Amino acid sequence: MSRLIGITLGDITGIGPEVVLKALAAELPADDTRYLILGDPEHAVRLNEQLGLKLALTPFTGESTGTRLSVTNPLPQALPRALGPGAPAAALAAVAWLWDGAARCLRGQLAALVTAPVNKQAIVRAGHPFVGQTEFLAHLAGAARTAMMLLGHDDCGRWLRVALVTTHLPLRQVPDSLSRAKVETVIELAAQACRDLGLPRARLAVCGLNPHAGEGGAFGTEDLEIIAPAVYAAQQRGFDAVGPLPADTVFHHALRGDFEAVVSMYHDQGLAPLKMIAFETGVNWTLGLPFIRTSPDHGTAYDIAGQGKADPSSMIAALRLAKQLAARHAARTATFPSARA
């Protein structure tokens, strides 16, 4: 597999391009990884000058050269210079760059894809049906069994890794969206993620849906009828998983090292504790895709876009995770040529 890492610029009216360029400036000296920016070259060049980063951005030729940092735009024309926050042209361009990055990964041209933030509402307003980048990439790849994992560490180096059974849903729809098969699938994907990270074990905590994991059915039957049978089935298949456990205590135990990852039933159940300890450095990793995809765990932040003060820490973490996973995959395929991402 290529050592070329693809990076989409995301919505250029947000902070995506800024954190991408700042992260590349920080990471380029670390190793000899090559990067391909998928986005508007003119915008990238102007921003590079404005930020004073002095990155050597070169047009992508498709050839295997010594160029460390290149940029290409799959769209036929550059975007207008003056675009307001969430402008339709920027929103649709972000989708095009995301599609192009996924296609390059599926063709084996990229070792991994790192995606800068997009704005779902802006994309929908521009006329494109869109739930999220995770769902969009899963659809393009034909991947029916995917999950979102968020991971990050606190100032003491203690990690949380959270895999979500449901993602972008209204809270009232979550119980009806749960199934034994979904919970068991995310347990399996989370365990594989631990192996992909090279962790020595993959002990998983599975959250309950209801307070106190349902209190034996007093607070709802989903924990008894859906989650517990899924955990048992996973255990019978050899996965080191326990649950359902009360969500109000499980993250404390995970942070102190009792578990390598937590399987959470819904978005805020898992992301609130993750962002509490790793707000600046959290990373979104899509599990189950046939290629590696990571992204920073933040949005477009229109309120600070163009001011030069966006923190690239989460994007740096996303780049590092993508490189780590790509290197492990390359080593694995060198030993076992039939292995896949």
C-alpha positions in Angstrom: 0.0 0.0 0.0 1.1 3.6 -0.7 2.6 5.7 2.0 0.6 8.6 0.7 -1.9 10.0 3.3 -4.9 11.9 1.9 -6.3 14.9 3.7 -9.6 16.6 2.7 -9.8 20.3 3.4 -13.5 20.1 4.5 -15.7 23.2 4.5 -13.2 26.0 3.6 -15.5 28.6 5.2 -14.7 26.9 8.5 -11.4 26.1 10.3 -10.7 22.9 8.4 -8.0 24.3 6.0 -6.3 26.2 8.9 -6.0 23.1 11.2 -4.9 21.0 8.2 -2.0 23.3 7.3 -1.0 23.9 10.9 -1.0 20.2 11.6 1.1 19.4 8.5 3.6 22.1 9.5 3.9 20.3 12.9 4.1 16.8 11.5 6.2 17.0 8.4 9.5 17.0 10.3 8.5 13.9 12.2 9.1 11.4 9.4 9.1 11.0 5.6 5.3 10.5 5.1 3.9 12.0 2.0 0.6 13.9 2.0 -2.0 14.7 -0.6 -4.4 17.6 0.2 -7.7 17.2 -1.5 -9.2 20.6 -1.9 -8.9 24.0 -3.5 -5.2 24.7 -4.3 -5.6 28.5 -4.6 -7.3 28.7 -1.2 -4.6 26.5 0.4 -1.8 28.6 -1.1 -3.3 31.8 0.1 -3.9 30.5 3.6 -0.4 29.1 3.7 0.9 32.6 3.0 -1.4 34.3 5.5 -0.4 31.9 8.3 3.3 32.3 7.5 3.8 28.5 7.5 6.0 28.4 4.4 4.8 24.9 3.5 6.1 23.7 0.1 2.7 23.0 -1.6 3.1 21.5 -5.1 0.5 20.4 -7.7 -0.2 16.7 -7.6 1.0 14.9 -10.7 0.1 11.4 -9.8 3.7 10.3 -10.0 5.8 8.8 -7.3 8.2 11.6 -6.6 10.0 12.9 -3.6 7.4 15.6 -3.1 6.3 15.5 0.5 3.2 17.7 0.2 1.0 18.1 -2.8 -2.5 19.4 -3.4 -5.2 18.6 -6.0 -8.7 19.6 -6.7 -11.1 17.0 -8.4 -13.4 19.9 -9.3 -12.9 21.6 -12.6 -12.8 25.2 -11.2 -11.5 26.9 -8.1 -14.0 28.2 -5.6 -14.7 31.9 -5.3 -12.5 33.8 -2.9 -15.4 35.5 -0.9 -17.6 32.8 0.6 -19.7 33.3 3.7 -19.9 30.6 6.4 -21.6 27.5 5.2 -21.9 28.8 1.6 -23.5 26.1 -0.7 -20.5 26.1 -3.1 -18.1 25.3 -0.1 -20.5 22.7 1.3 -20.8 20.9 -2.1 -17.0 21.1 -2.7 -16.4 19.5 0.7 -18.6 16.5 -0.4 -16.7 16.2 -3.7 -13.3 16.2 -2.0 -14.6 13.5 0.5 -15.9 11.4 -2.4 -12.6 11.7 -4.2 -10.6 10.8 -1.2 -12.7 7.6 -0.6 -12.3 6.6 -4.2 -8.6 7.0 -4.1 -8.5 4.8 -1.0 -10.6 2.2 -2.6 -8.2 2.1 -5.6 -5.3 1.7 -3.2 -3.8 5.1 -4.1 -3.9 6.3 -0.5 -2.7 4.6 2.7 -5.3 6.4 4.8 -7.8 9.3 4.6 -7.9 12.1 7.1 -11.0 14.3 6.8 -11.4 17.9 8.0 -14.7 19.0 9.4 -17.8 19.7 7.3 -21.1 21.2 8.3 -24.1 18.8 7.9 -26.7 21.5 7.8 -24.8 23.5 5.1 -24.6 20.4 3.0 -28.3 19.6 3.3 -29.2 23.2 2.6 -27.1 23.0 -0.6 -29.3 20.2 -1.8 -27.3 17.1 -0.9 -28.8 14.4 1.4 -26.2 14.0 4.1 -26.2 12.5 7.6 -22.5 12.6 8.3 -19.0 11.8 6.9 -19.0 8.4 8.6 -22.3 7.4 7.0 -21.3 8.9 3.7 -18.0 6.9 3.5 -19.7 3.7 4.6 -22.2 4.1 1.8 -19.5 4.8 -0.8 -17.5 1.8 0.3 -20.5 -0.5 0.6 -19.6 -1.2 4.2 -22.6 -2.5 6.1 -20.9 -3.1 9.4 -19.2 0.2 10.6 -19.0 2.1 13.8 -17.6 5.4 15.0 -14.8 5.2 17.6 -13.7 8.3 19.4 -10.4 8.2 21.3 -8.2 10.5 23.2 -6.1 10.9 26.4 -6.0 13.3 29.3 -3.1 15.3 30.6 -1.8 12.2 32.5 -1.7 10.1 29.4 -4.8 8.0 30.3 -6.8 6.9 27.3 -10.5 6.6 26.6 -11.7 4.8 23.5 -15.5 4.9 22.9 -17.3 3.0 20.1 -20.9 4.0 19.4 -23.8 1.7 18.6 -25.9 4.6 17.3 -24.6 7.9 16.2 -26.5 10.9 14.8 -30.1 10.2 15.9 -32.6 12.1 18.0 -32.5 10.7 21.5 -36.1 9.4 21.3 -35.2 7.2 18.4 -32.3 5.5 20.1 -34.1 2.6 21.9 -35.9 1.6 18.7 -32.7 1.7 16.8 -30.9 -0.7 19.0 -30.7 -4.4 18.2 -28.7 -7.4 19.5 -26.9 -7.6 16.1 -25.9 -3.9 16.2 -24.5 -4.2 19.7 -22.6 -7.4 18.9 -21.2 -5.9 15.7 -19.8 -2.8 17.6 -18.3 -5.1 20.2 -16.5 -7.0 17.5 -15.3 -3.9 15.7 -14.1 -2.3 19.0 -12.1 -5.5 19.8 -10.6 -5.4 16.3 -9.7 -1.8 16.8 -7.8 -2.7 20.0 -5.8 -5.2 18.0 -5.2 -2.8 15.2 -3.8 -0.4 17.8 -1.4 -3.1 19.0 -2.9 -3.1 22.5 -1.9 -6.1 24.6 -5.6 -7.0 25.3 -9.1 -6.0 24.3 -11.2 -5.9 27.4 -14.5 -4.1 26.6 -17.1 -2.5 28.8 -20.6 -2.3 27.3 -22.8 0.5 28.6 -26.4 0.0 29.5 -29.0 2.2 27.9 -31.0 3.1 30.9 -30.0 4.5 34.3 -28.2 1.9 36.4 -28.3 -0.4 33.3 -32.1 -0.7 33.7 -32.2 -1.9 37.4 -33.3 -5.4 36.3 -36.1 -4.0 34.1 -37.4 -1.3 36.5 -36.1 1.5 34.2 -36.7 -0.2 30.9 -36.2 -3.6 29.3 -33.6 -2.8 26.6 -30.7 -3.7 28.8 -32.2 -7.1 29.6 -33.7 -7.9 26.2 -31.1 -6.4 23.8 -27.8 -5.5 25.4 -27.3 -8.4 27.8 -28.0 -11.1 25.1 -25.6 -9.3 22.7 -22.8 -9.3 25.3 -23.4 -12.9 26.1 -23.3 -13.8 22.4 -20.0 -11.9 22.0 -18.6 -13.7 25.0 -19.5 -17.0 23.5 -17.5 -16.0 20.4 -14.5 -15.3 22.5 -14.7 -11.6 23.0 -13.6 -10.2 26.4 -16.7 -8.0 27.0 -18.7 -7.3 30.1 -22.1 -5.6 30.5 -24.4 -4.0 30.4 -22.8 -1.7 33.0 -24.1 1.6 34.4 -22.9 4.4 32.2 -22.5 6.7 35.1 -19.5 4.7 36.5 -18.1 2.8 33.6 -16.0 5.6 32.2 -14.2 6.1 35.5 -13.2 2.5 35.4 -12.1 2.7 31.7 -10.0 5.8 32.4 -8.1 4.1 35.2 -7.2 1.2 32.8 -9.8 -1.5 33.6 -11.0 -1.5 30.0 -9.4 -0.8 26.7 -12.6 0.5 25.2 -16.2 1.3 26.0 -19.1 0.4 23.8 -21.7 3.2 24.2 -25.3 3.0 23.1 -25.7 6.6 21.8 -23.8 9.7 20.8 -23.8 11.9 23.9 -23.5 8.9 26.3 -20.0 8.2 24.9 -18.8 11.6 23.7 -19.5 13.7 26.8 -16.9 11.8 28.9 -14.5 11.6 26.0 -14.6 15.3 25.3 -14.3 16.1 29.0 -10.9 14.5 29.1 -9.7 15.0 25.5 -11.5 18.0 24.1 -8.5 19.4 22.2 -7.0 16.0 21.1 -9.9 13.6 20.5 -9.9 11.7 17.2 -12.8 10.2 15.3 -11.9 6.8 13.7 -14.3 5.0 11.4 -14.2 1.3 12.2 -15.3 -1.3 9.6 -14.3 0.6 6.4 -12.1 -1.2 3.9 -9.6 1.7 4.4 -8.3 3.8 7.2 -10.2 7.0 8.0 -9.7 9.4 10.9 -10.7 13.0 11.5 -10.5 15.6 14.3 -13.2 15.5 16.8 -14.6 19.0 16.3 -16.7 20.9 13.9 -16.2 23.8 11.4 -16.2 26.5 14.1 -17.4 29.2 11.8 -17.2 31.7 14.7 -13.3 31.7 14.7 -12.7 30.8 11.0 -10.3 33.1 9.2 -8.8 34.5 12.5 -5.7 32.3 12.6 -6.4 31.1 16.1 -7.8 27.6 15.5 -6.1 24.9 17.6 -4.7 22.1 15.4 -4.2 19.6 18.2 -7.1 17.3 17.2 -6.0 17.3 13.6 -2.4 16.5 14.6 -3.8 13.5 16.6 -5.8 12.4 13.6 -2.8 12.5 11.4 -0.7 10.6 13.9 -3.4 7.9 14.3 -3.7 7.5 10.5 0.0 7.1 10.2 0.2 4.6 13.0 -2.6 2.5 11.6 -1.2 2.7 8.1 2.2 1.6 9.3 0.8 -1.4 11.2 -1.3 -2.4 8.2 1.7 -2.2 5.9 3.7 -4.3 8.3 0.9 -6.8 8.6 0.4 -7.1 4.8 4.2 -7.5 4.3 4.0 -10.5 6.6 0.6 -11.8 5.5 -0.1 -10.5 2.0 -3.7 -11.6 2.1 -4.5 -9.2 5.0 -6.8 -6.3 4.4 -7.4 -2.9 6.1 
